[in-house]
Amino acid sequence: MPEQRIDWRRVLWLMGRQRTIVAACVLVGALLPAVLVLLRSTSYTATSIVLVPSSSADNAAGGSTATGNGNVTDSELAVSSAVLGPAGSSVTPRVTPLAAQHRVSATAVATNLVQITATGSSPRSAETLANAVAKVLVDFVTSSNQSNGSSALAGLEAQAAELTSQVNKYSQEIQVEQAAIQSAPNTPIAEQGTQLLASLTTAQANASLQLQSVNSQIASAKLNSAATNGGTTVIQHASTAAGPSLFTRLLPIVIGAVLGLLIAAAIVILRQRDSRLTTRDEIAAVAGVPVVLSLSVRHLARSSEWLTLLREHEPTAAEMWNVRNVLSELDTPEVGGRLLTVITLADDSASMAGIAHLAVASAALGIETSLVLTSDDPGSRGLSDACDLLTARSEAARPNLRLFKGSSSVDEAESALTFISIVLYPDQPKFPAFVARGMVMMAISAGSVSQEQLARVLIAVGQEGLSIRGLIVTNPMRGDRSLGSLPNASEQVARFLQRRALEPWTGGADVR
């Protein structure tokens, strides 16, 4: 695809014109996740919070952590197999460690606080699993602290016993030396005993100091163990499990709808490559004749909507002025009323609505007007049904406006102005048995036909010996500033743009 800037205004306009495709893509995009949400079992969430002092975390980890933050270690400990295994075994029905790893998560929410979140298919299963993990975590941390504290305390107590034994031994030796010195004073043996006594006294003093230090460590360890084991506890039990929020359930549906809208936009952009004619200048350039009238109409489908247009629509001053300009191009027949044959394309209900607007505006001007439908197609099925209903009731659509069906009805429509509608299929254009009469124009909706299709229709028109005098474009693009004129045929443009004044119509009088 050649690189080119995308005209998003045109894309949005085309999406509005192809709203059926857009609606289908959005609907499918929203329905698929909606079905998955409905089929997937509802998941409930329960939360419990455990208080774990920093010292307990350090003790449980062997006195050190990877990050220096005790909460991180406790969070990892809460989702380890050492905790999830016993916790899963304690609930009913039993939860395997692998399943528990998928259903349980732990995060550090504050200093020394670990939040445990568990999911389950029911509120009770989520609550029991969250509480079980919290309980096992407290038990594990507490037992680890006790085990580590007991080992350290036993080592300190053994060291204290050994130091006590040394102090007692030094005391006994000091007593023996003192007795020896007293028994033989002022002798060489007494002098040697005095020196040994000083060494023993120093060694006893050092051992006594070490014993005091060890006794202090024993007292501190006992106090720390008591404080640690008393601080680890569950401060919030999981009592109420919450189901998924409305936002969580609707988010996949909204995302699916947005993706569907994007896919629809991509489809519109790809379809834009088939050379569909969307501006008045493009249509006029391919047809070789200028645009003499353009108007915006609503999409009509049901017969009731067509009846409302025919009976109740009040044309604006601009519509009636445009109709007068179009009628000024009609040749004045020597006998009878004026005839205007308008060729439309199949499935282009907007162009058929444009013809109905012309007929209504003509009737509003006080002109006896007939609208003859010579062919039927899905795009004008609602108008055809409305015509059948009016015919069955022998009613006029409104004052000065009657509807007829079939080529034979043209002669019956003895009106001052008769609009004859012929519908051609753009892919295989084939004229009906009825031959066009009067002035021939073509009505096309912007963006409804490609260059190739319009060329086929124009060839079929030429093979019938007909010549299209002008184009009527319905629902032009909002940003289309072109006029649909032909720069290479200035004389022809001038002839179509020149309008002749109309005198008031009286009965079936001609218009000049």
Secondary structure, 3 states (H helix, E strand, C coil): CCCCCCCHHHHHHHHHHCHHHHHHHHHHHHHHHHHHHHHCCCCEEEEEEEECCHHHHHHHCCCCCCCCCHHHHHHHHHCCHHHHHHHHHHCCCCCCHHHHHHHEEEEEEECCEEEEEEEECCHHHHHHHHHHHHHHHHHHHHHHHHHHHHHHHHHHHHHHHHHHHHHHHHHHHHHHHHHHHHHCCCCHHHHHHHHHHHHHHHHHHHHHHHHHHHHHHHHHHHHHHHHHHHHCEEEECCCCCECCCHHHHHHHHHHHHHHHHHHHHHHHHHHHHHCECCCHHHHHHHHCCCEEEEECCCCCCCHHHHHHHHHHCCCCHHHHHHHHHHHCCCCCCCCCCEEEEEEEECCCHHHHHHHHHHHHHHHHCCCCEEEEECCCCHHHHHHHHHHHHHHHHCCCCECCEEEEECHHHCCCCCCCEEEEEEEECCCCCCCCCCCCCCEEEEEEECCCCEHHHHHHHHHHHHHCCCCEEEEEEECCCCCCCCCCCCCCCHHHHHHHHCCCCCCCCCCCCCCC
